[in-house]
Amino acid sequence: MGTESTEIIGWNAKEQLFLVRSFDAFGNCEEYSMDLCSGFLSFRSTELRFRGAFSEDKQELSGIWEKDDGVGWYPQMEIRVIRR
């Protein structure tokens, strides 16, 4: 059983990227920039980042979340999402 969250996504025309605010069931709020370019999806905040790629048929997204521990980035989790 995972943590439920809600994301609000908006377009920042000046910076030419999406901004995402994520709110989870524990009251946490994170703000990310999001970019979708050439089949790659990326999210980035001050402490977290994600880079993933879509399959050729666009039915699957796989990638890795990384966390900054103040010294460098380390893998936090790999994900694979399949559209059914």
N, C-alpha and C positions, 0 to 999 in steps of 0.2 A: 504494500500500500504506500503510495507516494504522497508528497505534499502538494496540495492544491494551490494554484496561484492564478492570478489574473494579470494579463499584460495589456497595456495601452500603448499603441504604436502611432507615431506621428511623423510627418515629413518635415525636415528642416531644409528649406530651399536654399538658404545662405550657405550651409555647409555641404549640401547635396548628399545627405544621408538620413536614415531613419533614426529616431530617438525612441527608446522603449523604456517604459516604467513598469516594473514587475512588483506585485504585491502578493505576499504569501499568507497562509493561514495563521502564521505566528506573529504577524504584524510587521514583518520585515519589508523594506522597500529598496529596490535596486534600480539604478538608472544605467542603461547601456546605449551605446551607439550600435546600429545594425547596418550591415551592407550586404547587398546581393549583387554579385558580379560574375558573369560567365559561369554560372552553375555553382558557385561557391557562396555560402552563407557565413557571415561572421558577426559575432557580438563582442563588445568590449566594454568593460567598466574599469575602475581603478584597480580592482583586485581580481577580476575574473575575465576570461576571454574564451571564446568558442570559435572553432573553424570547422566547417563541415562542407560536404559536397553532396549534390543530388545525383542519383543514378541517371543513366541515359533516358530511361522512360519516365523520370520524374516521380516515381512511386516510392522512392526510398531516400532518406537523408541519414548520413552517418558522419560522425565527427568526434571531436574531443574537447572537453572543457578543461581549462588549465587555471591554476590559482597562483597568484604572486605572493610569496611568503616574505617579501622584503629583500630577499637575496636574488631570487630568480623565479621563473615560471616552472611549475611542475604539474604533471598530469593529475587531474582530479577525478574525471570519469569519462568513459567512452560511451557514446549513445548510438543507437540505430533505431530509426523510426520508419515504419512501413505503413503506407496508405492502403487501406482495404476497402 
